[in-house]
Each structure stands twice: as structure tokens, then as C-alpha cells.
């Protein structure tokens, strides 16, 4: 078990220096400095902080500080050409130091900020107050802000100098003592911070909690300052316990530097604290603080958060653990132990309440002894195409075949039902065999009964399936264990931001506003919780329940996947075989993915309401139209614009005419306009839309009586017969204006106390609401537009894919945000959500240019390429070079549109996603199980986005030949991992051997160039190493089967039909062809590519690419001789 570690809490700067250090920074000046060389990310994040070192010296006049900030190594090609000069991309970075000394009180301090650009500023805060005041909750938008008296410190009052160094930058500060309270007699306090935007980190030597990662919640907390002493032995000190005693005798509750899973002993102690009736005293105070910190951290690791999104959905008073910690530390500072004990009792009560709500059996980790097994399996019989297993205690478990696999359930089934298929039951010597076309299941009766799916490692034993009863004969939960092999990877579970392979994690499948978890926590919450899991050894499972599911994926027990399912439903499906069989069966059961119009797979522009409303024109419509106008002038293609804010009713004086204006303007350019909506609605607002409906018939969910006076959220009740009437009334103006789609946002705060028309309550509808929400919007838009519209939801439940596309929610405008989104897109796809796109470059704020470019490149190879955010997302906000790169990639998106749309049709018909985990596309390859940041875009494109600083990354290449998408001379033999060089304007993409890639190109046949005046249909192929067969879906009804076969002296390809191609492009040939035949006719090699304008033939380009000009044939047989 990993041990807890703590940051630096104090240091001694030793004697004063006789010679002032030079602002020019001579190494010899700092040889005797005290150095802090370890910084930690806020919140205990598992990622390491960027390399930072801070050095200190002092004399009678000033404190001298030197920051050395390292960055990832750059290369020359990471520079862009601008005005004939070579400039470096700017990475936003800054350091800060907060100090208090002398006459300054506890809540007085000065803060000095230095940016890597050389910009410096400083202020003094006197009488600082905490956000939210002195209570256990910071509050939402109405919280109390800092009431300090803030005065500026001008730059002539201190010395600041920055300098670029190799692989980083440095900042020198000479800070006169009088600027932060005067020279101390013995000690003073400070904290140093590094705030690096591109990696979304706030790092310090004494770690802060996660709430500071929110820009509007960051505060300089003197209770986290280091104690600093003078004239002693130089050095830094760390305390070793959660409750420590600082050198001046004051106690402090400190958080560990990293989130760490608790030990078995700690879990037992937390459980004892959970059930204690004793009040906190001085004698048990230290132990309780330690356990409260461990309690907070384990809940965080299991997906709990403590932010506003959590607070609105529960009736009890909300507490934030970091505020509790601060209140205790304030009391320690005053020496008020009674106040500490009182606050601890409040915190314990809150964690008890939270834990009992969060877990099925109301204990941390569902570890009570109330779970009961099924007992002896006494009877196996067949009833109505189901096998009934009857146990000694009277319980029954049913087995059926359907939806491409097998189903196990008790009497109360889950939300989705499958048509029963033929299932034979036969008795063998000492076991039974249930057989269908999907395989055989062996059932061994007796006390130690077991159920085994032949040909897989799937097995249920007598001790691996348990039931939890809260009342007699009323099931409140089920526990189900599956054994995992050592090398098994496990992926799926919906949209997971922290990892692709979930082994070692615990996932709480409960709809969340994961914005808060992504922006401030560790990314382990989800907007889209799908209880579908793929085990890499060859089978998949689906929990057919809308209630909360907890999945322990070999965390507490290293070889066990354990599900805890709340509620009365016990129902799960099993599929064996290749992933495409699972996805086919899963979407047969829950609904085939919708097929969006082809234009959905072209680039979209857009932004949030505030981005338009606060633009320089201060006119939402003009801002939106200006963006479309400029894109047209630059010849950059888009098919849609997210026009949030036009006619928005939440602005003062909403202007519905804005909707007509932007729609008409966009449609003239061939662009569709989209809007935004969320389902929260009060009874009063609903009555405004439906004034003739009696109050009791208004389709808003009811709220059951509950303790306290807290008003819980209410939603449109889409299960109500009048739910669609309310939705139509809400949307009438926008649909009349011609809005072609919308973001279907939120819907993830349904409280347990909610009651819906169809009888479901909030504990089930919290997860299930996303299904009804998407289904109703689909019906609304189909009534107006038929299939020609787009919907994209933030939340999703099993089945949502049948009604809408999805978007990846709110992410950081940084490489960390991109990494989270990359994981999210891959795992969402593996969970049956094939049409996914994220806010390119993140949601809140303005990204660095490097992040913007890397994210734009990646978006081309996502199912949906869409821009959105609170700040401008247009390339001209950066540089002319970025405009050109953006333009190239927007046209590249158009180039691959035939391929993308073909993948979309395949996903619609089979459930096989457009983005595919490497393990999904190459099952049976253990080396690919841990591949977290590359994927297959369809069967032929290996995409490896650069999602960190710099121009290098490692790529794992499966066996076979892989052709560099950008460089035909670079053919890689697979079966290995390589470090790849990726210039700033180039995303690593590789063509699989035997690639079949339909394209549209301009007359030059170059990727990424404008097709405004010319479009040519082409087919790009690469030589096969082994035989490959497949089908390309040209449209809903037209599909082309193909076969590619390697031959001793070349290769052969046959297409049953064509895509009206006029060119075949061959990449990845090792040598120049000696002959090419098409449909048994020898083609002549032409002298120049221009000859192909006039006749059939072929040419070899300088990089070895072969271009073949063909006429329109009903089918193609191609033979290439080498």
C-alpha cells in the first residue's frame, strides 16, 4: 500500500548574506540559498507537477527569491514563421509568492506575481476574508467574496527580472521587507505558487486542495503558508502526520501530496468512526482528523465531489471538506480546541450522511455482512425458452438467449428487454448445458454451484453472486464478482476521462455534472455512465439497470471485477467473441445509433452565449455573422454554427428576431444554426408555456416530502403524456426560425426525491432521465425536419445513441483537458456512443496556441469536429500561421468526409464505433491493452494525437505495415513501440496495410487544400500484407465490398462497385511498380501527372506515391506488379 507523503511546512533561511545577489543571476550568488525543489499539484492529483525550483536568500533590507521553471524540451520546428522572423510559441506560465511578516496580521499579506513574459504585478491585501465567509460551504453564485482592502504595489518598489533559459525560464525578485509587514525578528510566513496554464496546474511545496483549481475559487490562504525562520540551520522541513505541530507550536491539519487508496486497517477504522456515538475530544482529535482526511480522499477516488453540482441534488446541508479543514486550522491558531472538536463532529456527521447515501448497503465500499448468497442450487429446468435455476432458499435466477448473447435475471427485469431466442437445455453427468447459437453455458448444481460460458473465462460461482435486502424479500441491491486474468484489460463504462483501461479503478456509475470533476478534481466522474464493460480476454457484460452501479475493477482485490448494483433489479447480459459482435448485440438490445445527416461530419464553428454577448460589437447576431463572414473570406469550410445566445430568453430583453437573422444569414452560406437548452423548469415557468393546463397536470416532476426546507431541482417530465406539449411550446419560436439542431445539455441533477409520471423515482431516473430527454428531443425535431437535424447531448444513458449524438462536456483549455477528452472520446465510443465530439480546445477560457493547434488537428479525426467555449475559438485570434494550419485541417476534414460518413453508416447499422480502442480493433494483442492515447479511426487510420507539450510522443504499432499519412517514404513495420517526431502542424496518423480510404480532393490531389472550385473523388489504398476484406458504405443503400490480396510480385484488389472515383492513389509501395492493370487492361505510365487530366494511366510522384487515372467503372479489379 502506498504510503502518505506530505509537503514542506517550514524552512530556515539561515544567516543573512553579506553580498546582495545580482538580478543578472550568477550561480555563485545562490550557492548557499535554501532551495525548494519539489512542488505538488493541488488536490492530490496523480500527475506530477512541472519541474520547479525556488531559492531564497535574505539580508537586512530584502528577501531575495529565484524561481527556476522548467518546460518540456522544444525543437526548432516548434517555432512558426511570422513576418520573416522566427518566433517561439508562448506558453502561459507564472509564479507567485505570498508573504506576511512583522506588523501584518494573520489575514494580511502581499502577493507578487511574475509571468514568463516578464509582466509583473503586486498587491497588498489587508483584512482578507474567505470566500463564503466562515462557514462550511463556499456557496454558489451568491457567495460572499473577499472583503480585503487591496492596494497596488508599484514596480519601482521592488526588483523583478525574468529570463529565458534552456528548456524553461527564470524569475528573480528582490522584495523589501517593508512591502509585506517589515523585517521579522524571528519568523515570517510565505507560500510560493506556480500556475502553468498549458498543463492546468497550480503547484506549491505545501499542497493545496482541489477547489483552488477553479479560477473563481482560488484564494491565498494564510493557513497554508510555510513557516519561515531566520538565523538557524538552513534547510526545509516536512511533518509526517495529517495533524502536525509546526515549529512555532501551532497545530495544523495538512492534506497529503497525493490521493492514495486507504489500507484495510484504515477502512476498518473509518467504519468504526462511521458508527461511533462518541463526541470528539482532545484525546481522539488527532486520530479523527487523520481518518476524516482519508475518508475524504477515498470518496474522491471513487468519484464523489464536493462542489455545487453535488449540493443541489441532495436535501441535506452541504459541506466542503477543505472549508472544514480551514475552520479547524483557524481554531487551532486561536488555541480553541473546543471549536475544533465541534467542527469535527459536524464534518463526521456529514461524511456519514454522504456515505450512507452513496453506497448500496450504506457502508464505505459496500462491506457490510448483510449481503447473502443464493445458497444451494437444487433445480435446473426450462420454462418458456428460459432456463430457471431454483435455489434452496427459494430464490430463482433465469437464463435466456437474446440480443446476440445470454441474459441472467431475477423476477424484476431491467429497462431493456430482448426477444427470447431458442435455448436448448440438456443434462450431462453432473451438470447441465444451456445451448444457443451464441454458445454453451455449463451449469453445475449443488452447494458450490457454478455457471461457466464455454470458450471464455466468464464464470459465476456460488460465492460470486449476492443479494442485499433492506426489508424482508425486498431486494435493495446485488453484488456480482467476475474473476480477471492477470493480463486482462477492462474498458467501457461510458465516457471515462481519467483512463481508457479501467483496471485498478473504482467507477461510480451515477450521472454527474462532471465539469467540476474535470476542471478541478481528477477526472474520474462522468456525464455518460454506461454499465457496459469489455474484458479483453474475450467477453463483455452489460448491467441492465438504471440504478446506481459501482464497479470495482481489480482495485480492492487485484483479480476481481466486482459490481454493486443498487435497487431491486438483477439483470445482466453477456456477450462472447470479438468486439464487433458485442457492439452489434448491445445496440440491438438498447437501440441502433441514429444516423446523422452527412453534413454533421463536416467542421462546425461556434461559441457560448457569453463569448458572443461580450464580444467587441456587443451584438450577439453581428458577432456570429462576422465569424461566418470571415471564414468565408478565408475560404475555410463549415457546415454548422453553434449560435448559443441568439434570441436567448435568459438575457434581459430577449430578441427573437435574432434567431431569424442568424438562421437566414447562415443558410445563405449553406450553414445550419444550432441552439442550446437544458431541461430544468419550475412549475411557474411551465404554466407560462401551458396556461390552459390544470396545475396538477403540468408535466413537471414532483418532489417527495423530505427533511429540511431546501428546494430541489425539477425537470420537464418526459414520461408524462403532456411532456411533448410543453417541449413544443418551449421550442416553437426557435423551430419557426429554422434552428436545425441543439445542444441538449444538463439533466444530471435529478434528486432521489423526484417522482415521475410513469412511476419511476429519482434513484432510478437520475441515470435514466438522459434516455427520456434525448428521446423526446428526437421526436420534436423529427416532427419539424425529419432526419435533417442534429442533436448532441451532454449526458447519456444506455439507449441514448438511438436518438442523438453526444458532446464531451466542459473541459480545461489545456493539454490536461485534451487528455481527458481523448480518453472520454475513446471510452464513450466503446460504450455504444459512436457520434461524439468535444469542445475543441476546451470550454472555459482561452487556450495557448500550441494547445489550440494540437486539438484542432485531433478534431479532424473525431466523429464530430465542433468548436465551442466561453472565449473566441477562431484561428485568427492567434496568428496568420495558425489560420493557415486551421484551414488545412478544415479542408482535410472535407477530404475524408466519404470515409467518415461510411463509418457513420456502419455504426448506425452494427454499433461498431468510428473511434475504436486499439484493443477493440486488435483483440488478442496484450501489448495494446494499455494503449491509452491512440486509437483507430475506423479500420484503417491509426490516430495518435499529441496531447502534451513538445513534438515527440511514443506510438505502439500493431503488427503489419503502417504508412505515414503525411510522408509516403516512411513505412513502419509494426509489432513495436517507437518514439515519433510530430512537428507542430502535424498529427501522427498512419495508414494500415490494406487501407481502403475513399476521399474527395481538389484537382491537385493534395490533402488539406481548398475544394471550393474543384472536387475529385479518389480512393487511397495501401498494399496488403495479409488478405483484407471489408465494406465501404457510400450511403444508406449503396455499399461497396472489397477484397485486397498480397501476391508474390505485388498485390490485387477487387471492388464490387465504385464510388465514382476518377483516381486511385497508392501509398506505401516499397518499389516503383513495373506494371498496373485495371479491369484486365494494362495501363501505361505517363510522363507527368498533368497527362492524367486527359487519359487513363499512372504516374509515380517523387515520394513514391502512385496515382492512377481511371474512368467510372461498375467495378474495379486492380493488379499492381512490382
BELFENTA-V679529 format. One record per residue. PHI is phi in whole degrees, -180 to 180 (999 if undefined). Layout:
PHI ; PHI
//
This chain:
999 ; -66 ; -84 ; -72 ; -127 ; -129 ; -85 ; -80 ; -112 ; -158 ; -158 ; -122 ; -88 ; 72 ; -80 ; -67 ; -85 ; -84 ; -116 ; -65 ; -70 ; -79 ; -60 ; -77 ; 60 ; -99 ; -56 ; -62 ; -67 ; -112 ; -62 ; -102 ; -72 ; -83 ; -117 ; -109 ; -119 ; -129 ; -115 ; -132 ; -67 ; -65 ; 84 ; 72 ; -58 ; -73 ; -78 ; -71 ; -76 ; -62 ; -61 ; -141 ; -131 ; -128 ; -119 ; -131 ; -138 ; -154 ; -145 ; -66 ; -97 ; -155 ; -102 ; -112 ; -130 ; -127 ; -102 ; -118 ; -112 ; -88 ; -131 ; -67 ; -57 ; -101 ; -133 ; -60 ; -73 ; -81 ; -93 ; -111 ; -87 ; -147 ; 52 ; 67 ; -107 ; -96 ; -122 ; -87 ; -66 ; -90 ; -111 ; -67 ; -154 ; -154 ; -123 ; -141 ; -138 ; -110 ; -139 ; -145 ; -159 ; 51 ; -82 ; -68 ; -80 ; -61 ; -108 ; -115 ; -167 ; -116 ; -126 ; -114 ; -118 ; -131 ; -93 ; -68 ; -82 ; 100 ; -69 ; -133 ; -152 ; -154 ; -142 ; -113 ; -111 ; -116 ; 76 ; -56 ; -122 ; -82 ; -58 ; 84 ; 77 ; -88 ; -144 ; -81 ; -146 ; -66 ; 89 ; -94 ; -65 ; -97 ; -69 ; -76 ; -91 ; -59 ; -102 ; -66 ; -85 ; -113 ; -125 ; -79 ; -105 ; -76 ; -70 ; -75 ; -93 ; -150 ; -108 ; -142 ; -145 ; -117 ; -156 ; -81 ; -122 ; -60 ; 57 ; 163 ; -153 ; -137 ; -137 ; -110 ; -132 ; -116 ; -115 ; -59 ; -58 ; -66 ; -76 ; -137 ; 113 ; 104 ; -63 ; -78 ; -76 ; -132 ; -148 ; -148 ; -137 ; -157 ; -143 ; -116 ; -133 ; -120 ; -119 ; -108 ; -67 ; -66 ; -112 ; 51 ; -125 ; -116 ; -121 ; -145 ; -76 ; -109 ; -64 ; -98 ; -91 ; -70 ; -64 ; -70 ; -69 ; -79 ; -61 ; -89 ; -120 ; -71 ; -149 ; -84 ; -101 ; -59 ; -74 ; -113 ; -75 ; -80 ; -79 ; -125 ; -116 ; -118 ; 67 ; -118 ; -78 ; -62 ; 155 ; -117 ; -134 ; -124 ; -93 ; -108 ; -129 ; -61 ; -98 ; -117 ; -113 ; -74 ; -56 ; -86 ; 95 ; -81 ; -84 ; -145 ; -88 ; -115 ; -94 ; -65 ; -75 ; -145 ; -68 ; -132 ; -63 ; -74 ; -79 ; -60 ; -65 ; -66 ; -62 ; -62 ; -66 ; -64 ; -64 ; -64 ; -64 ; -55 ; -101 ; -72 ; -107 ; -81 ; -77 ; -77 ; -132 ; -58 ; -68 ; -107 ; -59 ; -63 ; -67 ; -70 ; -63 ; -59 ; -72 ; -63 ; -65 ; -68 ; -64 ; -57 ; -70 ; -69 ; -65 ; -62 ; -65 ; -94 ; 100 ; -73 ; -131 ; -128 ; -105 ; -57 ; -57 ; -77 ; -68 ; -72 ; -95 ; -126 ; -78 ; -84 ; -66 ; -91 ; -132 ; -115 ; -61 ; -69 ; -74 ; -59 ; -62 ; -65 ; -63 ; -66 ; -67 ; -63 ; -68 ; -60 ; -61 ; -86 ; 75 ; -96 ; -67 ; -61 ; -67 ; -62 ; -62 ; -63 ; -68 ; -64 ; -64 ; -64 ; -64 ; -61 ; -60 ; -67 ; -66 ; -63 ; -62 ; -65 ; -66 ; -67 ; -80 ; -76 ; -108 ; -58 ; -99 ; 73 ; -123 ; -59 ; 80 ; 55 ; -110 ; -70 ; -92 ; -87 ; -79 ; -118 ; -80 ; -83 ; 78 ; -72 ; -84 ; -103 ; -141 ; -126 ; -143 ; -113 ; -139 ; 50 ; 59 ; -130 ; -94 ; -106 ; -106 ; -111 ; -108 ; -61 ; -85 ; 93 ; -68 ; -132 ; -128 ; -109 ; -125 ; -138 ; -109 ; 171 ; 55 ; 83 ; -156 ; -117 ; -128 ; -115 ; -158 ; -96 ; -60 ; -88 ; -84 ; -83 ; -68 ; -99 ; -119 ; -125 ; -65 ; -71 ; -114 ; -58 ; -137 ; -97 ; -125 ; -135 ; -100 ; -104 ; -59 ; -132 ; -154 ; -110 ; -125 ; -101 ; -127 ; -138 ; -66 ; -96 ; 133 ; -119 ; -118 ; -94 ; -117 ; -104 ; -79 ; 113 ; -68 ; -99 ; -69 ; -154 ; -128 ; -131 ; -90 ; -64 ; 86 ; -137 ; -92 ; -71 ; -156 ; -118 ; -106 ; -61 ; -98 ; -110 ; -136 ; -134 ; -122 ; -115 ; -111 ; -94 ; -127 ; -58 ; 64 ; -114 ; -69 ; -114 ; 177 ; -136 ; -117 ; -139 ; -109 ; -129 ; -76 ; -114 ; -74 ; -59 ; -94 ; -64 ; -101 ; -133 ; -141 ; 123 ; 69 ; 98 ; -87 ; -108 ; -91 ; -86 ; -169 ; -93 ; -76 ; -90 ; -60 ; 94 ; -100 ; -122 ; -110 ; -103 ; -87 ; -148 ; -55 ; -135 ; -80 ; -70 ; -50 ; -68 ; -68 ; -77 ; -78 ; -126 ; -104 ; -110 ; 72 ; -106 ; -110 ; -144 ; -77 ; -127 ; -103 ; -122 ; -79 ; -115 ; -129 ; -104 ; -103 ; -65 ; -76 ; 128 ; -151 ; -136 ; -131 ; -133 ; -87 ; -87 ; -146 ; -94 ; -80 ; -62 ; -125 ; -113 ; -118 ; -97 ; -99 ; 58 ; -94 ; -72 ; -125 ; -68 ; -120 ; -133 ; -102 ; -118 ; -103 ; -117 ; -114 ; -77 ; 93 ; -86 ; -90 ; -123 ; -160 ; -146 ; -111 ; -128 ; -123 ; -113 ; 104 ; -72 ; -56 ; -64 ; -71 ; -63 ; -65 ; -66 ; -67 ; -62 ; -79 ; -64 ; -76 ; -97 ; 125 ; -67 ; -58 ; -57 ; -108 ; -69 ; -61 ; -60 ; -65 ; -62 ; -94 ; -99 ; -67 ; -118 ; -102 ; 152 ; -176 ; -77 ; -58 ; -63 ; -61 ; -79 ; -65 ; -101 ; -69 ; -62 ; -85 ; 52 ; -145 ; -55 ; -65 ; -64 ; -61 ; -66 ; -68 ; -64 ; -64 ; -64 ; -64 ; -69 ; -61 ; -66 ; -62 ; -85 ; 60 ; -114 ; -81 ; -148 ; -110 ; -152 ; -134 ; -83 ; -104 ; -55 ; 105 ; -64 ; 68 ; -65 ; -76 ; -85 ; -82 ; -68 ; 53 ; -59 ; -120 ; -65 ; -64 ; -61 ; -61 ; -63 ; -68 ; -72 ; -64 ; -64 ; -63 ; -67 ; -64 ; -63 ; -100 ; 75 ; -118 ; -97 ; -105 ; -120 ; -123 ; -141 ; -160 ; -132 ; -94 ; -61 ; -159 ; -83 ; -61 ; -66 ; -66 ; -63 ; -66 ; -66 ; -80 ; -125 ; -67 ; -92 ; -94 ; -64 ; -53 ; -70 ; -102 ; -68 ; -80 ; -121 ; -61 ; -86 ; -120 ; -68 ; -56 ; -150 ; -68 ; 85 ; -111 ; -68 ; -86 ; -93 ; -68 ; -124 ; -132 ; -60 ; -91 ; -76 ; -86 ; -82 ; -58 ; -99 ; -60 ; -68 ; -62 ; -66 ; -66 ; -63 ; -66 ; -64 ; -101 ; -55 ; -62 ; -69 ; -68 ; -62 ; -75 ; 105 ; -60 ; -97 ; 180 ; -158 ; -77 ; -101 ; -101 ; 58 ; 89 ; -114 ; -115 ; -60 ; -79 ; -59 ; -79 ; -68 ; -128 ; -112 ; -57 ; -81 ; 99 ; -74 ; -111 ; -64 ; -66 ; -98 ; -78 ; -57 ; -85 ; -78 ; -61 ; -59 ; -67 ; -66 ; -60 ; -66 ; -60 ; -70 ; -66 ; -61 ; -63 ; -58 ; -75 ; -66 ; -59 ; -93 ; -119 ; 65 ; -86 ; -88 ; -159 ; -139 ; -123 ; -141 ; -98 ; -85 ; -87 ; -157 ; -125 ; -51 ; 98 ; -58 ; -62 ; -79 ; -126 ; -158 ; -81 ; -131 ; -124 ; -83 ; 78 ; -94 ; -129 ; -63 ; -87 ; -156 ; -67 ; -65 ; -61 ; -66 ; -63 ; -58 ; -64 ; -60 ; -60 ; -62 ; -66 ; -67 ; -75 ; -61 ; -61 ; -69 ; -107 ; 88 ; -116 ; -80 ; -111 ; -130 ; -151 ; -118 ; -64 ; -63 ; 74 ; 92 ; -98 ; -98 ; 103 ; -116 ; -83 ; -67 ; -63 ; -63 ; -63 ; -58 ; -68 ; -64 ; -71 ; -61 ; -60 ; -67 ; -60 ; -59 ; -107 ; -104 ; -56 ; -126 ; -107 ; -139 ; -111 ; -167 ; 166 ; -85 ; -125 ; -56 ; -120 ; -93 ; -67 ; -71 ; -72 ; -109 ; -162 ; -59 ; -66 ; -65 ; -59 ; -67 ; -67 ; -57 ; -61 ; -60 ; -76 ; -63 ; -72 ; -63 ; -58 ; -68 ; -57 ; -92 ; -55 ; -60 ; -67 ; -61 ; -68 ; -61 ; -65 ; -63 ; -64 ; -61 ; -63 ; -62 ; -88 ; -124 ; 85 ; -71 ; -74 ; -74 ; -92 ; -130 ; -57 ; -60 ; -68 ; -73 ; -79 ; -128 ; -64 ; 85 ; -116 ; -58 ; -66 ; -98 ; -63 ; -89 ; -79 ; -96 ; -131 ; -139 ; -159 ; -99 ; -93 ; 72 ; -80 ; -118 ; -113 ; -89 ; -113 ; -130 ; -61 ; -87 ; -124 ; -136 ; -63 ; 101 ; -127 ; -134 ; -157 ; -91 ; -132 ; -93 ; -103 ; -63 ; -60 ; 115 ; -95 ; -128 ; -102 ; -57 ; -58 ; -101 ; -136 ; -64 ; -79 ; -101 ; -110 ; -106 ; -82 ; -76 ; 84 ; -158 ; -111 ; -130 ; -83 ; -112 ; -86 ; -130 ; -55 ; -59 ; -99 ; -142 ; -91 ; -66 ; -137 ; -134 ; -90 ; -71 ; -62 ; 78 ; -62 ; -132 ; -124 ; -69 ; -136 ; -122 ; -133 ; -84 ; -63 ; -78 ; 65 ; -98 ; -69 ; 79 ; -110 ; -57 ; -116 ; -60 ; -106 ; -156 ; -133 ; -121 ; -90 ; -140 ; -123 ; -98 ; -133 ; -128 ; -63 ; -79 ; -96 ; -128 ; -62 ; -129 ; -129 ; -170 ; -136 ; -104 ; -93 ; -73 ; -155 ; -60 ; -112 ; -108 ; -135 ; -121 ; -86 ; -142 ; -141 ; -125 ; -131 ; -73 ; -130 ; -56 ; -117 ; 150 ; -156 ; -131 ; -137 ; -133 ; -118 ; -93 ; 114 ; -138 ; -100 ; 59 ; -72 ; -109 ; -140 ; -111 ; -120 ; -113 ; -119 ; 89 ; -73 ; -79 ; -136 ; -73 ; -64 ; -101 ; -170 ; -136 ; -122 ; -124 ; 51 ; 69 ; -114 ; -69 ; -95 ; -93 ; -76 ; -93 ; -74 ; -149 ; -61 ; -63 ; -64 ; -72 ; -65 ; -116 ; -154 ; -72 ; 159 ; -148 ; -136 ; -114 ; -82 ; -58 ; -88 ; 92 ; -66 ; -103 ; -117 ; -118 ; -93 ; -130 ; -98 ; -74 ; -114 ; -73 ; -154 ; -127 ; -121 ; -116 ; -128 ; -117 ; -104 ; -112
//
